[in-house]
Amino acid sequence: MHVELDINGRRRQVEVSGSGEQLTVIVDGQAFLVDARQVAGDGLSLVVADTDGVRRSIDTTVSAQRGGGYAVALDGHTIMAMPVSRFGRRGSDAGAAGSGPQQVTAPMPGRVVRMLVAPGDAVVPKQGLVVVEAMKMENELKATRAGTVKMVRAVEGQSVDAGALLVTVE
């Protein structure tokens, strides 16, 4: 998975590969091996090794924020991370206005936990559409505007790649 993130106002290129708890994370070209384990609630315990083999342990929490993005508590600081669409808009702004269909896509590889809508359902802004589990955290993807569900492309239990189309609202 390759994503562009706006982290506290700075754009970062992030690529994540691997599966389960063993990941390779490349941030702006610098590679890290990450062993990620979920701890109580939304906490993660990370063991991060750089390419020189230097390892360090990091305890963090990641929580989805209203309006999109994530708050990451790390080393006593809170970092705000917002996915950036391929059109250069921040994730919560993409599809929020305009006349075309809203296409809800998976923000990262994961598994569909719950489908909250079906074709033909009327939705309102900020209504949950689908819940995707990624990195042992559940993310509820929401409608950005009112409309009608035209298409559902995912089913509960399905594995999805980053960017996979899940729901279309018109």
N, C-alpha and C positions, 0 to 999 in steps of 0.2 A: 504494500500500500504506500502510495506517495501522496502527501498532502502539503499544502502551504498553510501555515498558521500565522496569525497576527498575535504575537505574544507581547503583551504590554506595549503595543504600538510599534513593534519591530517585526518585520516579515522574516519567517524562517522556513526553510525547505526541510521537511521531515519525511524520512522513508523508514517504514517498519516492515520487517520480514521475520519469518519464523512462526512457530505455533506454540500454543499452550503458554507455559511460563518462561520459555527460553526465546528471547527475541534479539534481533540485531536492529539497532536504531541508529540511523545516520542523520545527524543534524548539521545542516549547512556543510556537508561533505565530511564531517568528522564522525567516525564509527564508534559505537559503543555496544558491548554485549550486555544484555540486561536479563537478570533473573527476577521476575515479578511474581510476588505472592500476595494474595488478598488476605488482609487481616480484618479485624472487626469493622463492620459496616462498610463505609466507602474508602477505607484505608488500604494502602498498598505498601508492602515492604519490598524495596528494590535493592538488588546488589548490582552495581554498575561497574563494568570494567572497560577501560579505554584500550586503544590498540597497543599501548605499552604494557598492558597487563595490570595497571594500577587499579585496584578495586576499592570501592567505597559503598557503604550501606546508607540508604536514604529511606526515611519513612515519609510518606506523603498521603494526602487525601485528594481525590478528584471529585468535584461535584458539578453537575450540569446547572447552568444558570438560566433564569428566565430571560427570554429574548435570544437564547442561543449562547454557545460558547461554554467554557468550563473554567472554574476557579480551581487552581492547583495550589495547595498549601505545601510548601517545600522549604526546608531550612529556616523556619520562622518567618517566611515571606509568603504572600499570596500572589500568584502569577495568573493573569487572565489570558486565556488562549481561545481564539476564535478561528474556526476553519475559514479559509478564503476560497470562494468559488473560482472556477477556472476563468471566469470573466472579471476577476479582480475585486468582486464585491465581498464583503464580510458575510459569513454564512447566514446570519439572522436577517440580512437585507435581501438576499437572493430570492427572487420570486415574491417578495412582499407586496409589490405594486405592479401595475401593468395589466395587460389584458390576456396574456397567454395562460396556458395551464400551469399550475404549480406542480412540479415534479419533485417528489420527496425521495431522496436517495440516501443510502447508507453512508454515514460519515466515516466509517472505518470497517474493516472486515469484522464479521461477527455472526450471530445467530438470531433469527427472528424469534422472539419469546412470545409475543402476543400481537394479533391483528385486532385493532380497536374499531375498524370500520369495514364496510363491505361496499361493493359497487352500488350506486344509487343513494347512498347515505348523504344527507345534508350535513355540512360541517360549518363551524364558526371559527373565527380566529383564535389561535392558541389551543384548539381542541386536539387531544392526542389522536394520532392516526395509527401508529405502529410502535412497538417497543422492541429495540434491538439490544442484545447483550454483546458487549465488546470489552475485552480485557477484564472480564468478570464484573463489569458494571452494566446496569440496565440504563438505556437511554430512550426516553420517550420522545419520538419525533412528532412535531405538531404542525397543524395547518397555520399558514401565515395570513390567510384571508378566508372569508366565507366562500362557500362553493358547494359543489356536488362531487362526490367521489365517482370518477369515471372508470378508473381501472385500478385493480389491485394485482400486483405481480409477485407477491410473496405469500408464503404460507408459514404457519407456526412450525418451528423446528428447522426451518430451512437455513442453511449457511449462505451468507452473502458476502460479496467482495465490496471493498470501498467503492462508492460511486454507483452501486447497483440500484436501478430504479425499483422502488417499492410500491409507491402509490402515486396516482395522478388525480389532482383535484382541479375542476374547471369551474 
